[in-house]
Amino acid sequence: RILATAIARLRGKMKYRPVVFELMAPTFTLLELQRTVEALAGLRLHKQNFRRLVADQGLVAGTGKFSSPARGRPAELFRFRREVLRERPAPGLRLGRR
């Protein structure tokens, strides 16, 4: 019950506060961010729509560095733009209707 309450509170706060970035490493890939958001929100998100959503809201900035994966193409690393806290009163991650 405690865990369910904590997740429900995080889901609610995601709409008006960027709490998901407090759970992320200082640099992260967009896939890592998407998986974290999906786990918290309890829903699956379309990859391109999620990337567009994050870009439109201006919550992250590229670092110019890339991850070193075990296989495949390296993914770009991003960081949370802390400046967004001063730019907007409620810089949460709006996932649409829910």
N, CA, C and O atoms as a Tinker XYZ file with bonds, in Angstrom:
   392  protein
     1  N      0.826000   -1.189000    0.000000    73     2
     2  CA     0.000000    0.000000    0.000000    64     1     3
     3  C      0.872000    1.256000    0.000000    63     2     4     5
     4  O      0.530000    2.250000   -0.641000    81     3
     5  N      1.989000    1.214000    0.711000    73     3     6
     6  CA     2.893000    2.365000    0.763000    64     5     7
     7  C      3.484000    2.629000   -0.614000    63     6     8     9
     8  O      3.544000    3.777000   -1.056000    81     7
     9  N      3.919000    1.577000   -1.292000    73     7    10
    10  CA     4.494000    1.716000   -2.625000    64     9    11
    11  C      3.449000    2.243000   -3.614000    63    10    12    13
    12  O      3.760000    3.108000   -4.433000    81    11
    13  N      2.231000    1.739000   -3.548000    73    11    14
    14  CA     1.155000    2.206000   -4.439000    64    13    15
    15  C      0.866000    3.683000   -4.203000    63    14    16    17
    16  O      0.631000    4.426000   -5.156000    81    15
    17  N      0.879000    4.108000   -2.969000    73    15    18
    18  CA     0.648000    5.518000   -2.646000    64    17    19
    19  C      1.783000    6.384000   -3.181000    63    18    20    21
    20  O      1.545000    7.465000   -3.719000    81    19
    21  N      3.015000    5.909000   -3.034000    73    19    22
    22  CA     4.171000    6.671000   -3.526000    64    21    23
    23  C      4.126000    6.815000   -5.042000    63    22    24    25
    24  O      4.384000    7.900000   -5.562000    81    23
    25  N      3.806000    5.751000   -5.755000    73    23    26
    26  CA     3.723000    5.809000   -7.215000    64    25    27
    27  C      2.587000    6.723000   -7.643000    63    26    28    29
    28  O      2.740000    7.489000   -8.595000    81    27
    29  N      1.460000    6.658000   -6.964000    73    27    30
    30  CA     0.333000    7.547000   -7.291000    64    29    31
    31  C      0.714000    9.010000   -7.089000    63    30    32    33
    32  O      0.336000    9.864000   -7.891000    81    31
    33  N      1.445000    9.300000   -6.046000    73    31    34
    34  CA     1.883000   10.682000   -5.805000    64    33    35
    35  C      2.871000   11.144000   -6.869000    63    34    36    37
    36  O      2.804000   12.284000   -7.329000    81    35
    37  N      3.796000   10.253000   -7.265000    73    35    38
    38  CA     4.738000   10.594000   -8.332000    64    37    39
    39  C      3.998000   10.844000   -9.648000    63    38    40    41
    40  O      4.326000   11.782000  -10.373000    81    39
    41  N      3.008000   10.014000   -9.957000    73    39    42
    42  CA     2.210000   10.208000  -11.177000    64    41    43
    43  C      1.534000   11.562000  -11.173000    63    42    44    45
    44  O      1.509000   12.253000  -12.191000    81    43
    45  N      0.996000   11.936000  -10.047000    73    43    46
    46  CA     0.333000   13.234000   -9.932000    64    45    47
    47  C      1.310000   14.392000  -10.069000    63    46    48    49
    48  O      1.022000   15.377000  -10.748000    81    47
    49  N      2.465000   14.271000   -9.423000    73    47    50
    50  CA     3.458000   15.344000   -9.465000    64    49    51
    51  C      4.116000   15.495000  -10.822000    63    50    52    53
    52  O      4.572000   16.585000  -11.168000    81    51
    53  N      4.176000   14.401000  -11.614000    73    51    54
    54  CA     4.803000   14.469000  -12.935000    64    53    55
    55  C      4.140000   15.519000  -13.821000    63    54    56    57
    56  O      4.779000   16.053000  -14.727000    81    55
    57  N      2.879000   15.817000  -13.575000    73    55    58
    58  CA     2.136000   16.760000  -14.410000    64    57    59
    59  C      2.576000   18.201000  -14.201000    63    58    60    61
    60  O      2.491000   19.015000  -15.121000    81    59
    61  N      3.046000   18.524000  -13.002000    73    59    62
    62  CA     3.399000   19.919000  -12.726000    64    61    63
    63  C      4.808000   20.121000  -12.185000    63    62    64    65
    64  O      5.225000   21.265000  -12.003000    81    63
    65  N      5.548000   19.063000  -11.925000    73    63    66
    66  CA     6.937000   19.157000  -11.469000    64    65    67
    67  C      7.776000   18.134000  -12.232000    63    66    68    69
    68  O      7.286000   17.040000  -12.510000    81    67
    69  N      8.998000   18.445000  -12.571000    73    67    70
    70  CA     9.853000   17.485000  -13.291000    64    69    71
    71  C     10.508000   16.462000  -12.361000    63    70    72    73
    72  O     11.730000   16.318000  -12.359000    81    71
    73  N      9.703000   15.757000  -11.575000    73    71    74
    74  CA    10.233000   14.812000  -10.587000    64    73    75
    75  C     10.940000   13.626000  -11.224000    63    74    76    77
    76  O     11.822000   13.026000  -10.609000    81    75
    77  N     10.564000   13.286000  -12.443000    73    75    78
    78  CA    11.187000   12.133000  -13.099000    64    77    79
    79  C     12.692000   12.337000  -13.254000    63    78    80    81
    80  O     13.451000   11.368000  -13.238000    81    79
    81  N     13.128000   13.586000  -13.405000    73    79    82
    82  CA    14.558000   13.859000  -13.591000    64    81    83
    83  C     15.346000   13.698000  -12.299000    63    82    84    85
    84  O     16.569000   13.559000  -12.337000    81    83
    85  N     14.672000   13.714000  -11.166000    73    83    86
    86  CA    15.349000   13.465000   -9.895000    64    85    87
    87  C     15.680000   11.979000   -9.738000    63    86    88    89
    88  O     16.514000   11.601000   -8.915000    81    87
    89  N     15.016000   11.147000  -10.536000    73    87    90
    90  CA    15.267000    9.709000  -10.508000    64    89    91
    91  C     16.309000    9.286000  -11.544000    63    90    92    93
    92  O     16.765000    8.142000  -11.539000    81    91
    93  N     16.681000   10.205000  -12.429000    73    91    94
    94  CA    17.606000    9.903000  -13.515000    64    93    95
    95  C     19.040000   10.242000  -13.113000    63    94    96    97
    96  O     19.279000   11.040000  -12.206000    81    95
    97  N     19.980000    9.618000  -13.809000    73    95    98
    98  CA    21.397000    9.971000  -13.652000    64    97    99
    99  C     21.595000   11.377000  -14.239000    63    98   100   101
   100  O     20.719000   11.860000  -14.956000    81    99
   101  N     22.715000   12.041000  -13.955000    73    99   102
   102  CA    22.939000   13.386000  -14.518000    64   101   103
   103  C     22.853000   13.414000  -16.042000    63   102   104   105
   104  O     22.352000   14.387000  -16.607000    81   103
   105  N     23.329000   12.370000  -16.718000    73   103   106
   106  CA    23.151000   12.254000  -18.167000    64   105   107
   107  C     22.453000   10.937000  -18.446000    63   106   108   109
   108  O     22.682000    9.941000  -17.760000    81   107
   109  N     21.606000   10.941000  -19.452000    73   107   110
   110  CA    20.782000    9.784000  -19.751000    64   109   111
   111  C     20.411000    9.795000  -21.229000    63   110   112   113
   112  O     20.510000   10.826000  -21.895000    81   111
   113  N     19.989000    8.661000  -21.727000    73   111   114
   114  CA    19.489000    8.589000  -23.098000    64   113   115
   115  C     17.984000    8.832000  -23.063000    63   114   116   117
   116  O     17.350000    8.718000  -22.014000    81   115
   117  N     17.426000    9.164000  -24.213000    73   115   118
   118  CA    15.986000    9.370000  -24.276000    64   117   119
   119  C     15.229000    8.070000  -24.038000    63   118   120   121
   120  O     14.116000    8.088000  -23.513000    81   119
   121  N     15.823000    6.945000  -24.420000    73   119   122
   122  CA    15.174000    5.664000  -24.156000    64   121   123
   123  C     15.105000    5.392000  -22.650000    63   122   124   125
   124  O     14.085000    4.920000  -22.148000    81   123
   125  N     16.183000    5.690000  -21.939000    73   123   126
   126  CA    16.168000    5.518000  -20.474000    64   125   127
   127  C     15.107000    6.414000  -19.849000    63   126   128   129
   128  O     14.384000    5.990000  -18.948000    81   127
   129  N     15.014000    7.646000  -20.325000    73   127   130
   130  CA    13.999000    8.570000  -19.812000    64   129   131
   131  C     12.601000    8.038000  -20.125000    63   130   132   133
   132  O     11.720000    8.060000  -19.265000    81   131
   133  N     12.399000    7.565000  -21.346000    73   131   134
   134  CA    11.090000    7.045000  -21.733000    64   133   135
   135  C     10.702000    5.846000  -20.874000    63   134   136   137
   136  O      9.564000    5.759000  -20.412000    81   135
   137  N     11.618000    4.940000  -20.661000    73   135   138
   138  CA    11.316000    3.755000  -19.842000    64   137   139
   139  C     10.971000    4.142000  -18.402000    63   138   140   141
   140  O     10.093000    3.532000  -17.790000    81   139
   141  N     11.650000    5.141000  -17.865000    73   139   142
   142  CA    11.359000    5.605000  -16.510000    64   141   143
   143  C      9.974000    6.228000  -16.448000    63   142   144   145
   144  O      9.204000    5.948000  -15.529000    81   143
   145  N      9.655000    7.072000  -17.423000    73   143   146
   146  CA     8.334000    7.709000  -17.472000    64   145   147
   147  C      7.245000    6.658000  -17.633000    63   146   148   149
   148  O      6.205000    6.734000  -16.978000    81   147
   149  N      7.476000    5.675000  -18.504000    73   147   150
   150  CA     6.489000    4.613000  -18.704000    64   149   151
   151  C      6.258000    3.825000  -17.412000    63   150   152   153
   152  O      5.119000    3.492000  -17.082000    81   151
   153  N      7.321000    3.532000  -16.694000    73   151   154
   154  CA     7.195000    2.781000  -15.439000    64   153   155
   155  C      6.391000    3.572000  -14.416000    63   154   156   157
   156  O      5.546000    3.011000  -13.719000    81   155
   157  N      6.652000    4.867000  -14.324000    73   155   158
   158  CA     5.924000    5.695000  -13.367000    64   157   159
   159  C      4.470000    5.915000  -13.782000    63   158   160   161
   160  O      3.560000    5.830000  -12.957000    81   159
   161  N      4.263000    6.198000  -15.071000    73   159   162
   162  CA     2.921000    6.505000  -15.557000    64   161   163
   163  C      2.055000    5.260000  -15.703000    63   162   164   165
   164  O      0.827000    5.346000  -15.710000    81   163
   165  N      2.702000    4.102000  -15.819000    73   163   166
   166  CA     1.944000    2.874000  -15.966000    64   165   167
   167  C      1.339000    2.701000  -17.345000    63   166   168   169
   168  O      0.291000    2.072000  -17.491000    81   167
   169  N      1.992000    3.256000  -18.361000    73   167   170
   170  CA     1.507000    3.105000  -19.726000    64   169   171
   171  C      2.653000    3.086000  -20.708000    63   170   172   173
   172  O      3.754000    3.544000  -20.402000    81   171
   173  N      2.391000    2.552000  -21.898000    73   171   174
   174  CA     3.402000    2.493000  -22.953000    64   173   175
   175  C      3.275000    3.724000  -23.820000    63   174   176   177
   176  O      2.164000    4.169000  -24.107000    81   175
   177  N      4.396000    4.280000  -24.242000    73   175   178
   178  CA     4.407000    5.477000  -25.071000    64   177   179
   179  C      5.084000    5.187000  -26.401000    63   178   180   181
   180  O      6.057000    4.435000  -26.465000    81   179
   181  N      4.566000    5.784000  -27.449000    73   179   182
   182  CA     5.166000    5.650000  -28.774000    64   181   183
   183  C      6.487000    6.409000  -28.773000    63   182   184   185
   184  O      6.543000    7.553000  -28.323000    81   183
   185  N      7.556000    5.781000  -29.275000    73   183   186
   186  CA     8.907000    6.347000  -29.205000    64   185   187
   187  C      8.987000    7.736000  -29.826000    63   186   188   189
   188  O      9.469000    8.669000  -29.183000    81   187
   189  N      8.523000    7.890000  -31.063000    73   187   190
   190  CA     8.630000    9.190000  -31.739000    64   189   191
   191  C      7.756000   10.252000  -31.079000    63   190   192   193
   192  O      8.161000   11.409000  -30.974000    81   191
   193  N      6.560000    9.869000  -30.633000    73   191   194
   194  CA     5.692000   10.832000  -29.949000    64   193   195
   195  C      6.325000   11.297000  -28.638000    63   194   196   197
   196  O      6.241000   12.473000  -28.284000    81   195
   197  N      6.957000   10.368000  -27.924000    73   195   198
   198  CA     7.612000   10.740000  -26.672000    64   197   199
   199  C      8.769000   11.705000  -26.934000    63   198   200   201
   200  O      8.920000   12.701000  -26.227000    81   199
   201  N      9.575000   11.413000  -27.937000    73   199   202
   202  CA    10.704000   12.284000  -28.265000    64   201   203
   203  C     10.221000   13.674000  -28.675000    63   202   204   205
   204  O     10.823000   14.678000  -28.293000    81   203
   205  N      9.148000   13.735000  -29.442000    73   203   206
   206  CA     8.577000   15.007000  -29.857000    64   205   207
   207  C      8.048000   15.776000  -28.638000    63   206   208   209
   208  O      8.247000   16.986000  -28.528000    81   207
   209  N      7.389000   15.079000  -27.742000    73   207   210
   210  CA     6.856000   15.679000  -26.522000    64   209   211
   211  C      7.971000   16.299000  -25.683000    63   210   212   213
   212  O      7.855000   17.435000  -25.223000    81   211
   213  N      9.047000   15.547000  -25.489000    73   211   214
   214  CA    10.173000   16.031000  -24.678000    64   213   215
   215  C     10.841000   17.227000  -25.359000    63   214   216   217
   216  O     11.204000   18.196000  -24.693000    81   215
   217  N     11.004000   17.161000  -26.678000    73   215   218
   218  CA    11.630000   18.261000  -27.418000    64   217   219
   219  C     10.754000   19.515000  -27.381000    63   218   220   221
   220  O     11.261000   20.616000  -27.167000    81   219
   221  N      9.448000   19.358000  -27.586000    73   219   222
   222  CA     8.531000   20.502000  -27.591000    64   221   223
   223  C      8.477000   21.197000  -26.240000    63   222   224   225
   224  O      8.322000   22.416000  -26.176000    81   223
   225  N      8.602000   20.434000  -25.160000    73   223   226
   226  CA     8.532000   21.021000  -23.824000    64   225   227
   227  C      9.870000   21.596000  -23.367000    63   226   228   229
   228  O      9.934000   22.272000  -22.341000    81   227
   229  N     10.933000   21.334000  -24.117000    73   227   230
   230  CA    12.236000   21.916000  -23.806000    64   229   231
   231  C     12.804000   21.507000  -22.459000    63   230   232   233
   232  O     13.486000   22.300000  -21.810000    81   231
   233  N     12.537000   20.289000  -22.033000    73   231   234
   234  CA    12.982000   19.838000  -20.722000    64   233   235
   235  C     14.411000   19.301000  -20.711000    63   234   236   237
   236  O     15.049000   19.264000  -19.659000    81   235
   237  N     14.916000   18.887000  -21.870000    73   235   238
   238  CA    16.255000   18.301000  -21.925000    64   237   239
   239  C     17.107000   19.007000  -22.964000    63   238   240   241
   240  O     16.601000   19.665000  -23.874000    81   239
   241  N     18.405000   18.854000  -22.806000    73   239   242
   242  CA    19.369000   19.396000  -23.772000    64   241   243
   243  C     20.419000   18.322000  -24.038000    63   242   244   245
   244  O     20.832000   17.600000  -23.131000    81   243
   245  N     20.838000   18.231000  -25.283000    73   243   246
   246  CA    21.876000   17.271000  -25.638000    64   245   247
   247  C     23.216000   17.679000  -25.053000    63   246   248   249
   248  O     23.503000   18.868000  -24.914000    81   247
   249  N     24.031000   16.698000  -24.712000    73   247   250
   250  CA    25.347000   16.980000  -24.149000    64   249   251
   251  C     26.438000   16.935000  -25.214000    63   250   252   253
   252  O     27.562000   17.377000  -24.980000    81   251
   253  N     26.095000   16.393000  -26.391000    73   251   254
   254  CA    27.102000   16.222000  -27.439000    64   253   255
   255  C     27.922000   14.967000  -27.257000    63   254   256   257
   256  O     28.821000   14.691000  -28.051000    81   255
   257  N     27.625000   14.203000  -26.223000    73   255   258
   258  CA    28.319000   12.942000  -25.958000    64   257   259
   259  C     27.381000   11.787000  -26.266000    63   258   260   261
   260  O     26.168000   11.966000  -26.380000    81   259
   261  N     27.959000   10.601000  -26.398000    73   259   262
   262  CA    27.177000    9.422000  -26.740000    64   261   263
   263  C     27.465000    8.302000  -25.763000    63   262   264   265
   264  O     28.549000    8.218000  -25.186000    81   263
   265  N     26.463000    7.436000  -25.588000    73   263   266
   266  CA    26.635000    6.278000  -24.702000    64   265   267
   267  C     27.537000    5.266000  -25.380000    63   266   268   269
   268  O     27.738000    5.316000  -26.593000    81   267
   269  N     28.073000    4.357000  -24.604000    73   267   270
   270  CA    28.896000    3.292000  -25.179000    64   269   271
   271  C     28.154000    1.979000  -24.970000    63   270   272   273
   272  O     28.370000    1.287000  -23.975000    81   271
   273  N     27.274000    1.637000  -25.921000    73   271   274
   274  CA    26.461000    0.426000  -25.754000    64   273   275
   275  C     27.275000   -0.842000  -25.988000    63   274   276   277
   276  O     28.359000   -0.800000  -26.569000    81   275
   277  N     26.746000   -1.949000  -25.535000    73   275   278
   278  CA    27.392000   -3.243000  -25.758000    64   277   279
   279  C     27.319000   -3.617000  -27.233000    63   278   280   281
   280  O     28.225000   -4.254000  -27.771000    81   279
   281  N     26.225000   -3.210000  -27.880000    73   279   282
   282  CA    26.076000   -3.467000  -29.303000    64   281   283
   283  C     25.199000   -2.377000  -29.911000    63   282   284   285
   284  O     24.471000   -1.685000  -29.199000    81   283
   285  N     25.273000   -2.233000  -31.196000    73   283   286
   286  CA    24.412000   -1.273000  -31.875000    64   285   287
   287  C     24.987000    0.135000  -31.908000    63   286   288   289
   288  O     26.122000    0.380000  -31.500000    81   287
   289  N     24.175000    1.039000  -32.401000    73   287   290
   290  CA    24.569000    2.433000  -32.550000    64   289   291
   291  C     24.502000    3.160000  -31.206000    63   290   292   293
   292  O     23.529000    2.992000  -30.471000    81   291
   293  N     25.508000    3.958000  -30.871000    73   291   294
   294  CA    25.475000    4.674000  -29.587000    64   293   295
   295  C     24.371000    5.733000  -29.578000    63   294   296   297
   296  O     24.110000    6.380000  -30.593000    81   295
   297  N     23.736000    5.899000  -28.438000    73   295   298
   298  CA    22.662000    6.871000  -28.276000    64   297   299
   299  C     23.223000    8.166000  -27.692000    63   298   300   301
   300  O     24.153000    8.145000  -26.886000    81   299
   301  N     22.648000    9.282000  -28.105000    73   299   302
   302  CA    23.082000   10.578000  -27.576000    64   301   303
   303  C     22.674000   10.699000  -26.113000    63   302   304   305
   304  O     21.606000   10.234000  -25.716000    81   303
   305  N     23.525000   11.322000  -25.326000    73   303   306
   306  CA    23.234000   11.562000  -23.916000    64   305   307
   307  C     22.627000   12.949000  -23.755000    63   306   308   309
   308  O     23.032000   13.903000  -24.420000    81   307
   309  N     21.654000   13.042000  -22.863000    73   307   310
   310  CA    20.959000   14.291000  -22.590000    64   309   311
   311  C     21.078000   14.610000  -21.108000    63   310   312   313
   312  O     21.467000   13.766000  -20.300000    81   311
   313  N     20.734000   15.844000  -20.773000    73   311   314
   314  CA    20.680000   16.272000  -19.378000    64   313   315
   315  C     19.407000   17.084000  -19.182000    63   314   316   317
   316  O     18.862000   17.637000  -20.137000    81   315
   317  N     18.940000   17.153000  -17.955000    73   315   318
   318  CA    17.770000   17.966000  -17.629000    64   317   319
   319  C     18.159000   19.436000  -17.654000    63   318   320   321
   320  O     19.183000   19.814000  -17.083000    81   319
   321  N     17.369000   20.259000  -18.299000    73   319   322
   322  CA    17.610000   21.708000  -18.336000    64   321   323
   323  C     17.026000   22.341000  -17.074000    63   322   324   325
   324  O     15.825000   22.602000  -17.013000    81   323
   325  N     17.854000   22.587000  -16.084000    73   323   326
   326  CA    17.384000   23.184000  -14.828000    64   325   327
   327  C     16.816000   24.587000  -15.028000    63   326   328   329
   328  O     16.020000   25.059000  -14.217000    81   327
   329  N     17.228000   25.252000  -16.111000    73   327   330
   330  CA    16.739000   26.598000  -16.388000    64   329   331
   331  C     15.222000   26.612000  -16.577000    63   330   332   333
   332  O     14.578000   27.640000  -16.370000    81   331
   333  N     14.661000   25.488000  -16.962000    73   331   334
   334  CA    13.227000   25.410000  -17.212000    64   333   335
   335  C     12.433000   25.694000  -15.937000    63   334   336   337
   336  O     11.276000   26.109000  -16.012000    81   335
   337  N     13.031000   25.478000  -14.781000    73   335   338
   338  CA    12.353000   25.756000  -13.515000    64   337   339
   339  C     12.098000   27.253000  -13.331000    63   338   340   341
   340  O     11.137000   27.647000  -12.671000    81   339
   341  N     12.964000   28.082000  -13.917000    73   339   342
   342  CA    12.773000   29.537000  -13.843000    64   341   343
   343  C     11.919000   30.057000  -14.993000    63   342   344   345
   344  O     11.293000   31.111000  -14.881000    81   343
   345  N     11.896000   29.319000  -16.093000    73   343   346
   346  CA    11.181000   29.762000  -17.293000    64   345   347
   347  C      9.670000   29.570000  -17.201000    63   346   348   349
   348  O      8.906000   30.370000  -17.741000    81   347
   349  N      9.242000   28.516000  -16.523000    73   347   350
   350  CA     7.815000   28.182000  -16.456000    64   349   351
   351  C      7.393000   27.886000  -15.034000    63   350   352   353
   352  O      8.180000   27.355000  -14.250000    81   351
   353  N      6.167000   28.222000  -14.691000    73   351   354
   354  CA     5.698000   27.967000  -13.324000    64   353   355
   355  C      5.458000   26.490000  -13.029000    63   354   356   357
   356  O      5.637000   26.062000  -11.888000    81   355
   357  N      5.056000   25.694000  -14.028000    73   355   358
   358  CA     4.763000   24.277000  -13.807000    64   357   359
   359  C      5.383000   23.442000  -14.920000    63   358   360   361
   360  O      4.678000   23.013000  -15.833000    81   359
   361  N      6.708000   23.202000  -14.856000    73   359   362
   362  CA     7.396000   22.503000  -15.947000    64   361   363
   363  C      7.319000   20.981000  -15.872000    63   362   364   365
   364  O      8.331000   20.302000  -16.045000    81   363
   365  N      6.152000   20.450000  -15.619000    73   363   366
   366  CA     6.014000   19.000000  -15.551000    64   365   367
   367  C      5.988000   18.364000  -16.923000    63   366   368   369
   368  O      5.977000   19.058000  -17.940000    81   367
   369  N      5.978000   17.065000  -16.949000    73   367   370
   370  CA     5.950000   16.295000  -18.191000    64   369   371
   371  C      4.495000   15.958000  -18.502000    63   370   372   373
   372  O      3.914000   15.059000  -17.895000    81   371
   373  N      3.920000   16.678000  -19.441000    73   371   374
   374  CA     2.524000   16.482000  -19.782000    64   373   375
   375  C      2.404000   15.381000  -20.823000    63   374   376   377
   376  O      2.841000   15.530000  -21.964000    81   375
   377  N      1.805000   14.277000  -20.407000    73   375   378
   378  CA     1.694000   13.113000  -21.278000    64   377   379
   379  C      0.363000   13.058000  -22.005000    63   378   380   381
   380  O      0.038000   12.037000  -22.610000    81   379
   381  N     -0.396000   14.104000  -21.961000    73   379   382
   382  CA    -1.713000   14.101000  -22.601000    64   381   383
   383  C     -2.792000   13.821000  -21.583000    63   382   384   385
   384  O     -2.593000   13.974000  -20.377000    81   383
   385  N     -3.930000   13.411000  -22.086000    73   383   386
   386  CA    -5.061000   13.142000  -21.179000    64   385   387
   387  C     -4.846000   11.857000  -20.417000    63   386   388   389
   388  O     -4.357000   10.861000  -20.951000    81   387
   389  N     -5.225000   11.907000  -19.155000    73   387   390
   390  CA    -5.165000   10.700000  -18.330000    64   389   391
   391  C     -5.923000   10.944000  -17.073000    63   390   392
   392  O     -6.008000   10.058000  -16.222000    81   391
